[in-house]
Amino acid sequence: MAARRDSVQSVERALDLLEELASGEALGVSELAGRTGLVPSTAHRLLATLARRGYVTQRRDSNRYAIGLRVLELASGLEDALAHLRRVARPELESVQRATGETTNLVVLDGERAVYVDQVQGSRSVRMFTIVGAAALAHTTAAGKAILAFGPPEDVEGLYGRRDGLERLTPRTLTTVEAFIEDLERTKRRGYAIDNEEHEEGVSCIAAPVLGPDGLPRAAISISAPTPRIINADTGELGALLREHADRISATLGAQELDGVGARVRR
């Protein structure tokens, strides 16, 4: 994979090592070097640094490296924040699902990826089976677009401003930065985002942003369904429904943050 022009090579290499160890398998320096394309001496130096900070640990019996407890400590803080967000959003997801019969999702943004952190399965005979924990390219999803449209313009510029083009997943995927920014502007004007088979052929989504008291997005909630059920429905009505429930989540999160409760949900 080609390195991004704004990337720091040593950080990229260290993260490659951590990602190889994320499966839980203990690996030696030579194995890790081979899997990441590093020379063993470079892999050894990076692993030694990660070990000193607790991100990896070296097993005494085999000298192999494994993921360290420091990673779990960082992950636990994120999980606490997501657990609070899920608790607040869950009743609204269930309400939207009851009203529409469609699968509803709670999504957060992780860089260029929209990550599904909760879901209520639809009751229709044909349902969407996006897995909780799965990630999708944000520019191809309604949820990703809803979050980006209501965030600071500099976030979009930082993620996409230097791109020559955007990855195409379907014939309908927006593949130029100009077209994507125009779509974000339309999203902000109407208050909800639409994915018209931009991520997967035959599947469409509508999403609305969940905002904090600062007016910036924390997440998005979305409906996903076979395209005919979205396109043949009143998309404006579905968008208004999602916006209503997203606003309720926003109000609850905002009240709790201003009271100092659940403050770790802040991003």
C-alpha positions in Angstrom: 0.0 0.0 0.0 1.4 3.4 -1.0 2.1 5.7 1.9 0.1 8.9 2.1 2.0 12.1 1.4 1.3 13.5 4.8 2.2 10.2 6.7 5.1 9.7 9.0 7.0 6.6 7.9 8.1 5.5 11.4 4.6 5.8 12.8 3.2 3.9 9.8 5.7 1.1 10.4 5.0 0.9 14.1 1.3 0.7 13.4 1.8 -2.1 10.8 3.6 -4.1 13.6 0.7 -3.5 16.0 -1.9 -4.5 13.5 -0.1 -7.8 12.8 -0.1 -8.5 16.5 -3.7 -7.5 17.0 -4.9 -11.0 16.2 -3.4 -12.2 19.5 -0.8 -14.4 17.9 2.7 -14.1 19.3 5.3 -13.5 16.6 9.1 -13.3 16.3 11.0 -10.4 14.9 11.7 -12.2 11.6 8.1 -13.1 11.2 6.9 -9.6 11.9 9.5 -8.2 9.5 8.4 -10.5 6.8 4.8 -9.7 7.2 5.2 -6.0 7.3 8.0 -5.7 4.7 10.5 -4.3 7.2 14.1 -5.3 7.5 14.6 -7.2 10.9 16.8 -4.5 12.4 14.1 -1.8 11.8 11.4 -4.1 13.1 13.5 -4.8 16.2 14.1 -1.1 17.0 10.4 -0.3 16.6 9.3 -3.3 18.7 11.8 -2.3 21.5 10.3 1.2 21.6 6.7 -0.2 21.6 7.7 -2.6 24.4 9.1 0.3 26.5 5.8 2.1 26.2 3.8 -1.1 27.0 2.1 -1.4 23.6 3.8 -4.8 23.0 5.3 -7.3 25.3 8.2 -9.8 24.7 7.6 -13.3 26.1 10.5 -14.6 28.1 10.1 -18.2 27.1 10.3 -17.6 23.3 11.3 -14.0 22.8 8.2 -13.6 20.6 6.2 -10.4 20.8 2.5 -10.1 21.7 0.1 -7.2 22.0 0.6 -5.3 25.3 -1.8 -4.2 28.0 -1.4 -0.5 27.2 -3.4 -1.2 24.0 -6.2 -2.6 26.1 -6.1 0.3 28.5 -6.6 2.7 25.6 -9.3 0.5 24.1 -11.2 0.4 27.4 -11.5 4.2 27.5 -13.0 4.2 24.0 -15.3 1.3 24.8 -16.6 3.2 27.8 -17.4 6.2 25.6 -19.1 4.0 23.0 -21.1 2.1 25.6 -22.5 5.4 26.9 -23.4 6.5 23.4 -25.0 3.2 22.7 -27.1 3.4 25.9 -28.4 6.8 24.9 -29.1 5.9 21.3 -30.5 2.5 21.7 -34.1 3.5 22.5 -34.2 5.8 19.5 -32.8 3.1 17.2 -35.5 0.7 18.4 -38.2 3.4 17.9 -37.1 4.0 14.3 -37.0 0.3 13.6 -40.6 -0.1 14.9 -41.7 2.8 12.7 -40.1 1.6 9.5 -39.5 -2.1 9.9 -36.0 -1.5 8.5 -32.5 -2.1 10.0 -31.3 0.9 12.0 -27.6 1.6 12.7 -25.5 3.8 15.0 -22.3 4.9 13.3 -19.2 6.8 14.3 -16.5 8.2 12.2 -12.9 6.9 12.5 -10.8 8.9 10.0 -12.0 8.0 6.5 -14.1 5.0 7.9 -17.6 4.9 9.1 -17.8 2.3 11.9 -21.0 0.5 12.9 -21.2 0.4 16.7 -24.8 -0.7 17.2 -27.7 -2.0 15.2 -31.4 -3.0 15.5 -32.2 -5.6 12.9 -35.2 -4.9 10.6 -38.4 -7.0 10.7 -38.8 -7.2 6.9 -38.3 -10.5 5.1 -35.2 -9.1 3.3 -32.9 -7.4 5.8 -29.5 -5.8 5.8 -26.8 -7.7 7.6 -24.1 -5.1 8.2 -22.1 -6.4 11.1 -21.6 -4.3 14.2 -17.9 -3.5 14.3 -17.6 -3.4 10.6 -16.2 -0.3 8.8 -17.0 1.2 5.4 -15.4 4.1 3.5 -17.1 7.2 4.8 -17.6 8.8 1.4 -19.7 5.8 0.2 -22.1 5.8 3.2 -25.0 8.0 4.3 -23.8 7.9 7.9 -20.3 8.9 7.0 -21.6 11.8 4.8 -24.0 12.9 7.5 -21.2 13.2 10.0 -18.8 14.9 7.6 -21.4 17.4 6.3 -22.1 18.8 9.8 -18.5 18.8 10.9 -15.9 21.5 10.4 -15.0 22.0 6.7 -11.3 21.6 7.6 -12.0 18.0 8.6 -13.2 17.2 5.0 -10.2 19.1 3.6 -7.8 17.2 5.8 -9.2 13.9 4.8 -9.8 14.4 1.1 -8.3 17.7 0.0 -5.1 16.2 -1.4 -6.8 13.3 -3.2 -6.9 13.0 -7.0 -10.0 10.8 -6.7 -12.1 8.7 -4.3 -12.2 4.9 -4.4 -15.1 3.5 -6.5 -17.1 0.7 -5.0 -20.1 0.8 -7.3 -21.1 2.6 -10.5 -22.9 5.2 -8.3 -20.0 5.9 -5.9 -18.9 9.6 -5.9 -15.3 9.5 -7.2 -14.3 13.1 -7.3 -13.7 15.3 -4.3 -15.7 18.1 -6.0 -18.8 15.9 -6.4 -18.4 14.6 -2.8 -18.2 18.1 -1.4 -21.3 19.2 -3.4 -23.2 16.2 -1.9 -22.1 17.2 1.6 -23.5 20.7 0.9 -26.8 19.2 -0.2 -26.8 17.0 2.9 -26.4 19.9 5.2 -29.1 21.9 3.6 -31.7 19.2 3.8 -30.5 17.8 7.2 -29.9 14.2 6.3 -27.7 12.2 3.9 -28.5 9.7 1.2 -26.5 6.7 0.0 -28.1 5.7 -3.3 -26.2 2.4 -4.0 -22.9 4.2 -3.5 -21.5 1.5 -1.2 -23.3 -1.6 -2.4 -25.4 -2.2 -5.4 -29.0 -2.9 -4.5 -28.7 -1.2 -1.1 -29.5 2.4 -0.1 -29.3 4.3 3.2 -30.5 7.5 4.8 -28.8 9.0 7.8 -29.0 12.0 10.2 -26.2 13.4 12.4 -26.1 13.2 16.2 -24.7 16.5 17.5 -23.1 17.6 20.7 -23.8 20.8 22.6 -21.0 22.4 20.5 -23.0 21.7 17.4 -20.4 19.2 16.1 -21.3 15.6 15.2 -20.7 12.8 17.6 -22.3 10.0 15.4 -25.1 9.3 13.0 -28.1 7.1 12.9 -29.2 5.5 9.7 -31.7 3.2 8.0 -30.4 0.7 5.5 -32.6 -1.4 3.1 -32.9 -2.7 -0.4 -33.0 0.3 -2.8 -36.6 -0.1 -3.9 -37.8 0.2 -0.3 -35.9 3.4 0.2 -36.4 5.0 -3.2 -40.1 4.1 -3.4 -40.7 5.5 0.1 -40.9 9.2 0.9 -37.2 9.9 1.5 -38.0 13.3 2.9 -40.3 11.6 5.4 -37.7 9.0 6.3 -35.1 11.8 6.6 -37.3 13.8 8.9 -38.0 10.8 11.1 -34.3 10.1 11.4 -33.5 13.7 12.2 -36.2 13.8 14.9 -34.7 10.8 16.7 -31.1 11.9 16.1 -32.1 15.3 17.7 -33.4 13.4 20.7 -30.1 11.6 21.1 -28.3 14.9 20.7 -30.4 16.6 23.3 -29.7 13.8 25.8 -26.0 13.7 25.1 -25.8 17.5 25.3 -27.6 17.7 28.6 -25.4 15.1 30.1 -22.2 16.6 28.8 -23.1 20.0 30.1 -23.8 18.4 33.5 -20.4 16.7 33.3 -22.0 13.3 33.0 -20.7 11.0 30.2 -18.1 13.6 29.3 -15.8 11.0 27.8 -18.2 10.8 24.8 -16.7 14.1 23.7 -14.4 13.8 20.6 
